[in-house]
């Protein structure tokens, strides 16, 4: 398992490697002490799955997490088969089955709700909410990576950094319209930044000028939620709005659905940086 990490980690994002390490530790914890790789059987794999499912019943793990953890374990042992360390994969999906929810629990977030929230936002938070709901940006990674040089007010375009998929060939930045609902929010934030700095923000200045958010989010294991969710919940309370499931994901998904009423899915996916299959699931 250590060999697997050494060979594959350089091409993966830190967040992926961090999850690998978690799964490796689970295998070491839940498998019989001292067991050799070649001695792991399908029975051991099923017992491992049962241990994870017990955590679901305890409320310390979600079914989706179990499905993903089992998928990584299957990947590790398939790699061992490929290198001929073992003759077969004890975690093969045909014998050790898990299920993943076919749909995500995103909900529609109406414009009326967003407009009532924006009344309680300062310019920075108005931009964060607007980028998620009207720009369809992934939050926090894309929202906190956006710089003023990425915003073309004159031509009404944005170049959106894509930390989540930058390791894929041909990905890393996408172009999308500076949507009319979003433009005034960014213009207002630009004016405030100009006043605070005593100059126009430079191309390298971040749109969301909260370095503490970036410091909290950009961890060794990759992007984390930092404290945007807790701050947003406070805003919702002030606005008298009940929280909805998957706060930022649902705003992005709502924008996807909204745009598809006027444009083809292919065009919308190019703007929001996802695939048609992932868009349908979300």
C-alpha positions as CSV (number, residue, x, y, z in Angstrom):
1,X,0.0,0.0,0.0
2,X,2.9,2.4,0.7
3,X,4.3,1.4,-2.7
4,X,1.0,2.3,-4.3
5,X,1.1,5.8,-2.8
6,X,4.7,6.4,-3.8
7,X,4.0,5.4,-7.4
8,X,0.7,7.2,-7.9
9,X,0.7,10.2,-5.5
10,X,2.8,12.5,-7.7
11,X,0.1,12.6,-10.4
12,X,-2.8,13.1,-8.0
13,X,-4.2,16.1,-6.1
14,X,-3.2,16.3,-2.4
15,X,-6.8,15.8,-1.3
16,X,-7.0,12.5,-3.2
17,X,-3.7,11.3,-1.6
18,X,-5.1,12.4,1.8
19,X,-8.1,10.1,1.4
20,X,-5.9,7.2,0.2
21,X,-4.0,7.5,3.5
22,X,-7.3,7.4,5.4
23,X,-8.4,4.2,3.6
24,X,-4.9,2.6,4.1
25,X,-5.2,3.3,7.8
26,X,-8.7,1.8,7.9
27,X,-7.5,-1.3,6.2
28,X,-4.6,-1.6,8.7
29,X,-7.0,-1.0,11.6
30,X,-9.9,-3.3,10.6
31,X,-7.9,-6.2,8.9
32,X,-6.4,-8.9,11.1
33,X,-3.2,-7.7,12.7
34,X,-0.1,-8.7,10.7
35,X,-2.0,-10.2,7.7
36,X,-0.1,-10.3,4.5
37,X,-1.5,-8.8,1.3
38,X,-1.7,-12.2,-0.4
39,X,-3.6,-13.6,2.5
40,X,-6.5,-11.1,2.2
41,X,-9.7,-13.0,1.1
42,X,-13.1,-11.9,-0.2
43,X,-14.3,-12.8,3.3
44,X,-11.9,-10.3,4.8
45,X,-13.2,-7.7,2.3
46,X,-16.8,-8.3,3.3
47,X,-15.9,-8.1,6.9
48,X,-14.1,-4.8,6.2
49,X,-17.3,-3.5,4.5
50,X,-19.4,-4.6,7.5
51,X,-17.1,-2.6,9.8
52,X,-17.7,0.5,7.7
53,X,-21.5,-0.1,7.5
54,X,-21.5,-0.4,11.3
55,X,-20.2,3.2,11.4
56,X,-23.1,4.3,9.2
57,X,-25.5,2.9,11.8
58,X,-23.6,4.7,14.5
59,X,-23.9,8.0,12.5
60,X,-20.1,8.4,12.2
61,X,-20.0,7.7,8.4
62,X,-22.3,8.3,5.5
63,X,-23.2,5.6,2.9
64,X,-21.7,7.6,0.1
65,X,-18.4,7.7,2.1
66,X,-18.5,3.9,2.5
67,X,-19.0,3.5,-1.2
68,X,-16.0,5.7,-2.0
69,X,-13.8,4.1,0.6
70,X,-14.5,0.6,-0.8
71,X,-13.8,1.9,-4.2
72,X,-10.3,3.1,-3.2
73,X,-9.7,-0.3,-1.4
74,X,-10.7,-2.0,-4.6
75,X,-8.3,0.2,-6.6
76,X,-5.4,-0.6,-4.2
77,X,-5.9,-4.4,-4.6
78,X,-6.4,-4.2,-8.3
79,X,-3.1,-2.4,-8.6
80,X,-1.6,-5.3,-6.6
81,X,-3.1,-7.7,-9.2
82,X,-1.7,-5.7,-12.0
83,X,1.8,-5.9,-10.5
84,X,1.2,-9.6,-9.9
85,X,1.7,-9.3,-6.1
86,X,-1.6,-11.2,-5.7
87,X,-3.6,-13.5,-8.1
88,X,-7.0,-11.9,-7.7
89,X,-8.8,-8.8,-6.2
90,X,-10.6,-9.8,-3.0
91,X,-12.5,-6.4,-3.2
92,X,-13.9,-7.1,-6.8
93,X,-17.2,-5.3,-7.2
94,X,-19.0,-8.5,-8.4
95,X,-18.4,-10.1,-5.0
96,X,-18.2,-7.2,-2.6
97,X,-21.0,-4.9,-3.6
98,X,-21.7,-1.3,-2.4
99,X,-24.2,1.2,-3.7
100,X,-24.0,4.9,-4.1
101,X,-27.0,7.3,-4.2
102,X,-27.9,7.9,-7.8
103,X,-28.8,11.5,-7.2
104,X,-27.4,14.2,-5.0
105,X,-29.5,16.0,-2.5
106,X,-29.3,19.4,-4.2
107,X,-32.5,21.6,-4.0
108,X,-33.7,24.6,-6.0
109,X,-32.7,27.9,-4.4
110,X,-35.1,30.5,-5.8
111,X,-34.0,34.0,-6.8
112,X,-36.4,35.5,-4.3
113,X,-34.6,33.7,-1.5
114,X,-31.2,35.0,-2.8
115,X,-32.4,38.5,-3.1
116,X,-33.7,38.5,0.5
117,X,-30.3,37.2,1.6
118,X,-28.3,39.8,-0.4
119,X,-30.1,42.6,1.6
120,X,-28.1,41.4,4.6
121,X,-24.7,41.0,2.9
122,X,-21.8,43.3,2.8
123,X,-20.2,43.7,-0.7
124,X,-17.8,40.8,-0.1
125,X,-20.5,38.3,0.9
126,X,-22.9,39.6,-1.8
127,X,-20.1,38.6,-4.3
128,X,-19.6,35.2,-2.7
129,X,-23.3,34.4,-2.8
130,X,-23.6,35.9,-6.3
131,X,-20.6,33.9,-7.7
132,X,-22.2,30.7,-6.4
133,X,-25.8,31.3,-7.3
134,X,-25.5,33.5,-10.5
135,X,-22.0,32.6,-11.7
136,X,-22.3,28.9,-10.9
137,X,-18.8,28.8,-9.4
138,X,-17.5,26.0,-7.1
139,X,-17.2,27.4,-3.6
140,X,-14.8,27.8,-2.0
141,X,-12.1,26.7,-4.5
142,X,-13.1,28.7,-7.6
143,X,-14.6,31.7,-5.7
144,X,-11.5,32.2,-3.5
145,X,-9.1,31.7,-6.5
146,X,-10.8,34.4,-8.7
147,X,-8.6,37.5,-9.2
148,X,-9.6,40.9,-10.6
149,X,-7.6,40.1,-13.7
150,X,-10.0,37.3,-14.4
151,X,-12.9,39.7,-14.7
152,X,-13.4,41.5,-18.0
153,X,-16.0,44.1,-17.2
154,X,-15.8,45.7,-20.7
155,X,-16.5,42.5,-22.6
156,X,-18.6,40.9,-19.9
157,X,-16.6,37.8,-19.6
158,X,-14.9,35.8,-16.8
159,X,-11.9,33.5,-16.8
160,X,-12.6,31.1,-13.9
161,X,-9.7,29.2,-12.3
162,X,-10.5,25.5,-11.7
163,X,-8.4,24.1,-8.9
164,X,-10.6,21.0,-8.7
165,X,-9.9,19.8,-12.2
166,X,-6.6,21.6,-13.1
167,X,-4.8,18.3,-13.1
168,X,-6.8,17.1,-16.1
169,X,-5.4,17.8,-19.5
170,X,-6.8,20.9,-21.1
171,X,-8.4,22.1,-17.9
172,X,-7.5,24.7,-15.3
173,X,-9.3,27.8,-16.5
174,X,-12.7,28.1,-18.2
175,X,-14.4,31.1,-19.8
176,X,-18.0,32.1,-19.1
177,X,-20.2,35.2,-19.4
178,X,-20.2,37.8,-16.7
179,X,-23.9,37.3,-16.2
180,X,-26.1,40.4,-15.8
181,X,-27.3,39.3,-12.3
182,X,-23.7,38.9,-11.1
183,X,-22.0,42.0,-12.7
184,X,-23.5,44.7,-10.4
185,X,-22.4,42.7,-7.3
186,X,-18.8,42.5,-8.6
187,X,-18.8,46.1,-9.6
188,X,-20.0,47.1,-6.2
189,X,-17.2,45.1,-4.6
190,X,-14.6,46.6,-7.0
191,X,-15.7,50.1,-5.9
192,X,-15.4,49.1,-2.3
193,X,-11.9,47.6,-2.8
194,X,-10.8,50.7,-4.7
195,X,-11.9,52.9,-1.7
196,X,-10.2,50.7,0.9
197,X,-7.0,50.4,-1.1
198,X,-6.8,54.0,-2.2
199,X,-6.2,52.7,-5.7
200,X,-7.7,50.4,-8.3
201,X,-7.2,46.7,-7.4
202,X,-4.4,45.1,-9.5
203,X,-4.9,42.2,-11.8
204,X,-3.3,40.0,-9.1
205,X,-5.5,41.1,-6.3
206,X,-8.1,38.5,-5.3
207,X,-11.8,39.4,-5.9
208,X,-12.6,38.0,-2.4
209,X,-10.0,40.0,-0.4
210,X,-10.2,37.8,2.7
211,X,-6.8,36.1,3.0
212,X,-8.0,34.4,6.2
213,X,-10.6,32.5,4.2
214,X,-7.9,31.3,1.7
215,X,-5.5,30.4,4.5
216,X,-8.2,28.3,6.2
217,X,-9.3,26.6,3.0
218,X,-6.0,25.8,1.3
219,X,-4.7,23.0,3.5
220,X,-2.1,20.3,2.8
221,X,-4.9,17.9,1.8
222,X,-6.4,20.4,-0.7
223,X,-9.4,22.8,-0.6
224,X,-11.5,22.6,2.5
225,X,-14.7,24.4,3.3
226,X,-12.9,26.8,5.7
227,X,-15.6,28.7,7.6
228,X,-17.7,29.9,4.7
229,X,-20.5,27.6,5.6
230,X,-20.7,28.8,9.3
231,X,-20.5,32.5,8.1
232,X,-23.2,31.9,5.6
233,X,-25.5,30.2,8.2
234,X,-25.2,33.4,10.3
235,X,-26.3,35.4,7.2
236,X,-29.3,33.1,6.7
237,X,-30.4,33.6,10.3
238,X,-30.2,37.4,10.0
239,X,-32.2,37.2,6.8
240,X,-34.8,34.8,8.4
241,X,-34.1,32.1,5.8
242,X,-34.1,28.4,6.7
243,X,-30.9,26.6,5.5
244,X,-31.2,24.2,2.6
245,X,-29.2,21.0,2.0
246,X,-25.7,21.4,0.5
247,X,-25.7,25.2,0.7
248,X,-23.2,26.1,-2.0
249,X,-23.6,23.0,-4.2
250,X,-27.4,23.7,-4.4
251,X,-26.9,27.3,-5.6
252,X,-24.5,26.1,-8.3
253,X,-26.9,23.3,-9.3
254,X,-29.8,25.7,-9.4
255,X,-27.9,28.0,-11.8
256,X,-27.2,25.0,-14.0
257,X,-30.9,24.2,-14.2
258,X,-31.8,27.8,-14.8
259,X,-29.3,28.3,-17.6
260,X,-30.4,25.1,-19.3
261,X,-33.9,26.7,-19.9
262,X,-32.3,29.1,-22.3
263,X,-29.1,27.4,-23.6
264,X,-28.1,23.8,-24.5
265,X,-26.6,21.6,-21.8
266,X,-23.3,21.4,-23.7
267,X,-22.9,25.2,-23.6
268,X,-24.0,25.5,-20.0
269,X,-21.5,22.7,-19.0
270,X,-18.7,24.5,-20.8
271,X,-19.6,27.7,-18.8
272,X,-19.9,25.9,-15.4
273,X,-17.0,23.5,-16.0
274,X,-18.7,20.1,-15.6
275,X,-19.7,17.2,-17.8
276,X,-23.2,16.5,-19.0
277,X,-23.2,13.2,-17.0
278,X,-22.2,14.9,-13.8
279,X,-24.7,17.7,-14.4
280,X,-27.6,15.2,-14.8
281,X,-26.6,13.4,-11.5
282,X,-26.5,16.7,-9.6
